[in-house]
């Protein structure tokens, strides 16, 4: 299958999150990332725009009753920049997690200049 999008892992934000997960969760994360690179239209169950953000999206991973979110945003063409992830324990995405994602996004664009 051909790739529709490229993933770019900015700094080590994602890696730190990923490394702290168990094998089952890691497998599901990798599977979900593959969905994002390969499908024309990504179902909202896997990728959702965050309301009131500057173009932030959350990659949604669920393993049993555990829910994980990985923040990302799009750069030129089909580049998906992957930021940090966290385990979601509440209905709403915590504000400080969104703020951290916005901060990482600013850092990314600052580093490109």
GICOR-V865312 format. One record per residue. N is the residue number from 1. RES is the residue in three letters. PHI is phi in whole degrees, -180 to 180 (none if undefined). PSI is psi in degrees with one decimal (NA if undefined). BURIAL is I if it has 24 or more other ideal C-beta (glycine too) atoms within 12 Angstrom, else O. Layout:
N|RES|PHI|PSI|BURIAL + N|RES|PHI|PSI|BURIAL
This chain:
1|UNK|none|138.3|O + 2|UNK|-85|151.2|O + 3|UNK|-80|135.6|O + 4|UNK|-95|-25.8|O + 5|UNK|-139|152.8|I + 6|UNK|-106|145.5|O + 7|UNK|-103|138.8|I + 8|UNK|-127|119.4|I + 9|UNK|-92|107.0|I + 10|UNK|-79|125.6|I + 11|UNK|50|-144.8|O + 12|UNK|-116|23.8|O + 13|UNK|-60|-50.0|I + 14|UNK|-67|-44.6|I + 15|UNK|-56|-43.6|O + 16|UNK|-61|-43.3|O + 17|UNK|-66|-48.3|I + 18|UNK|-61|-45.9|I + 19|UNK|-62|-23.4|O + 20|UNK|-88|1.0|O + 21|UNK|-95|160.5|I + 22|UNK|-81|171.2|O + 23|UNK|-60|-38.3|O + 24|UNK|-63|-44.4|O + 25|UNK|-67|-43.2|I + 26|UNK|-58|-44.1|O + 27|UNK|-59|-44.7|O + 28|UNK|-68|-37.2|I + 29|UNK|-61|-48.3|I + 30|UNK|-63|-39.2|O + 31|UNK|-62|-45.4|O + 32|UNK|-65|-40.8|I + 33|UNK|-63|-36.3|I + 34|UNK|-65|-41.1|O + 35|UNK|-55|-43.6|I + 36|UNK|-68|-33.2|I + 37|UNK|-80|-24.6|I + 38|UNK|-104|-29.7|O + 39|UNK|-84|142.1|O + 40|UNK|-61|-54.6|O + 41|UNK|-112|119.2|O + 42|UNK|-90|123.0|I + 43|UNK|-61|146.4|O + 44|UNK|-63|-20.8|O + 45|UNK|-62|-22.8|O + 46|UNK|-107|-26.6|I + 47|UNK|-146|121.5|I + 48|UNK|-134|136.3|O + 49|UNK|-70|138.1|O + 50|UNK|-89|120.2|I + 51|UNK|-59|147.4|O + 52|UNK|58|30.5|O + 53|UNK|-120|170.3|I + 54|UNK|-92|65.2|O + 55|UNK|76|28.1|O + 56|UNK|-87|146.7|I + 57|UNK|-127|156.3|I + 58|UNK|-118|131.4|I + 59|UNK|-86|127.9|I + 60|UNK|-107|123.6|I + 61|UNK|-127|128.9|I + 62|UNK|-127|130.3|O + 63|UNK|-129|107.6|O + 64|UNK|61|-127.6|O + 65|UNK|-96|4.5|O + 66|UNK|-90|133.1|O + 67|UNK|-118|132.5|I + 68|UNK|-124|149.6|I + 69|UNK|-130|139.0|I + 70|UNK|-125|124.1|I + 71|UNK|-82|145.8|I + 72|UNK|-154|170.7|I + 73|UNK|-153|165.7|I + 74|UNK|-100|137.4|I + 75|UNK|-109|-165.0|O + 76|UNK|-47|148.5|O + 77|UNK|53|-123.7|O + 78|UNK|-116|39.1|O + 79|UNK|-91|120.8|O + 80|UNK|-102|116.4|I + 81|UNK|-92|120.8|I + 82|UNK|-96|126.8|I + 83|UNK|-104|-134.1|I + 84|UNK|-91|164.2|I + 85|UNK|-128|165.7|I + 86|UNK|-158|163.1|I + 87|UNK|-90|129.2|I + 88|UNK|-90|125.8|I + 89|UNK|-114|-10.2|O + 90|UNK|-124|166.6|O + 91|UNK|-61|-49.2|O + 92|UNK|-91|147.2|O + 93|UNK|-69|124.5|I + 94|UNK|-58|137.6|O + 95|UNK|-57|-39.6|O + 96|UNK|-67|-27.2|O + 97|UNK|-70|-40.4|I + 98|UNK|-66|-41.0|I + 99|UNK|-62|-40.3|O + 100|UNK|-63|-41.5|I + 101|UNK|-63|-40.9|I + 102|UNK|-63|-40.7|I + 103|UNK|-62|-44.6|O + 104|UNK|-64|-39.5|I + 105|UNK|-62|-44.5|I + 106|UNK|-61|-43.0|O + 107|UNK|-58|-43.8|O + 108|UNK|-60|-49.4|I + 109|UNK|-70|-33.6|O + 110|UNK|-63|-38.0|O + 111|UNK|-72|-18.0|O + 112|UNK|-84|-19.4|O + 113|UNK|-73|NA|O
